[in-house]
Amino acid sequence: MSWLDGLRLPVIVVTLGPACSSPGAIAALHAAGASLARLNTSHLDDEGLAHLLDAAEAGGFPPDRIVVDLQGGKTRLGWMETVEVAEGDLVCLVAEASAAGPGDLRVLPVDRPSFLGALRPRDLVRIDDGRVALSIVAAAVGGWTARVEQAGTLAARKGLALVDREVSGGLLSRDLELVEVARHRGVSRFALSYANPELLDQVDVPELHAKIEQAGAVGRLEALAAASDALWLCRGDLGAEVGVVHLPALQRRVLGSGVGPLLVAGQVLHHLTCSPRPTRSELCHLADLLRAHVTGFVLSDETAIGPHGPAAVRWIREVAAVTR
């Protein structure tokens, strides 16, 4: 039996978040035609996960229509206060939030020590899908000092990407704990970030989706497809890893590979985070993806933080209805 059985095509996965955490808001996404509800556990504690599971069910998404997204091999900032950093600022990346940086430098906790162990001077680290960039300066006690190359906002649990070099991170124990919690609630669908065949083997669940977020993953599409039930082309992290100018070529390579089922994620209709209407270029690209026979789409900011989540779902449905 295919995981697509009972789902209307294209599959539309909506991410639950601050803008849609109540049963009423989630019900509006369901009524608009959303297929599955995604819970990003990287931003949730046990209480938050339980709350969203309850709200999702009350909003029309039973456990078999929920996808729990695990951190997998991805590295993230730890829990910290939201801060603004300016170009030229010096910060300190450390393994523990309680660690002290040299002098009065702002400390940025990193949740995966192996990531810190892979860093070298002059490395470029992109944070939050490339919205902030740091260059590594020198080793420091418990971590590394880094210079801000691209200013922006840093917040808890944002993802880190090391440019031009992959860091293989094992599965964190937290993911396995979350699997047990979600399975106890009847959830069977899970997605795994920074997936590789070895990580996929560590997660024993009925249905597992592999997220393509590193250049190396594009080179092992067939192995990932064989070890999972679906692939997600996640353009946010992939673009941060390789640089956005290289992203179109990699997307073309994935779309032309013939592997599937394949869902596309990352700014599908990003303009809807600030406007009730998508741009013409977004709709044209959406139609091109449908003609390339993608299985569906994963909406992130469009539903999690944007005020027009149901409209985003309807726009996809309407374009799909007229696209041949």
Secondary structure, 3 states (H helix, E strand, C coil): CCCCCCCCCCEEEEECCHHHCCHHHHHHHHHHCCCEEEEEHHHCCHHHHHHHHHHHHHCCCCHHHEEEEECCCCEEECCCCCEEECCCCEEEEECCCCCCCCCCCEEEEECCHHHHHHCCCCCEEEECCCCEEEEEEEEECCEEEEEEEECEEECCCCEEEECCCCCCCCCCHHHHHHHHHHHHCCCCEEEECCCCHHHHHCCCCCEEEEEECCHHHHCCHHHHHHHCCEEEEEHHHHHHHHCHHHHHHHHHHHHCCCCCCEEEECCCCHHHHCCCCCCHHHHHHHHHHHHCCCCEEEECHHHHCCCCHHHHHHHHHHHHHHCC
